[in-house]
Amino acid sequence: QVQLVESGGGLVQAGGSLRLSCKASGAIFSIYSMGWYRQAPGKQRELVARITAAGTTNYADSVKGRFTISRDNAKITVSLQMNSLKPEDTGVYYCNLKQDISGRDYWGKGTLVTASS
């Protein structure tokens, strides 16, 4: 079974930085994309950043220039470097892995990020 485990969340002052990591394990076919989603209080879950099997990235407009997503295929991990954090970045961040061939996707349990002002 595929399992995703996030780490790196926590409390940081506005303007600070955090680095989230997500490690996947299990029966994972080699072609997959991974992404980070977040859900702020009172809001819908939204895509923050995604990276394809080929390494192509896309970001929500609200985080462009501040966040960077990367992947390590050897370790089957994805990371999200978050700089210049704002209070509106606060929320639960979820890691996602999608198998491109089958369309199956998997989710982590989430990690809480709080950027205080």
CORPECOR-V558625 format. One line per field, one symbol per residue. ss: DSSP state (2 for helix, 1 for strand, 0 for the rest). psi: psi as a letter, one per 40 degrees, with the letter a starting at -180 (. if undefined). burial: I if it has 16 or more other C-alpha atoms within 10 Angstrom, else O. A space follows every 50 residues. Layout:
ss: ???
psi: ???
burial: ???
This chain:
ss: 00111110011110000111111110000001111111100000011111 10000011102220001111110000111111000022201111111110 00001110001111110
psi: ihhhhiieiahiiheaiihiihhiiaghidhiiiihiihiheiihihdii hideehiiiideehedihiiihddefiiihhhifiideehahhhiihhhd ddeiiiiieihhhhhi.
burial: OOIIIIIOIOOIOIOOIIIIIIIIOOOOOOOIIIIIIIIIOOOOOOIIII IIIOOOIIIOOOIOOOIIIIIOOOOIIIIIOIIIIIOOIIIIIIIIIIIO OOOOOOIIOIIIIIIIO
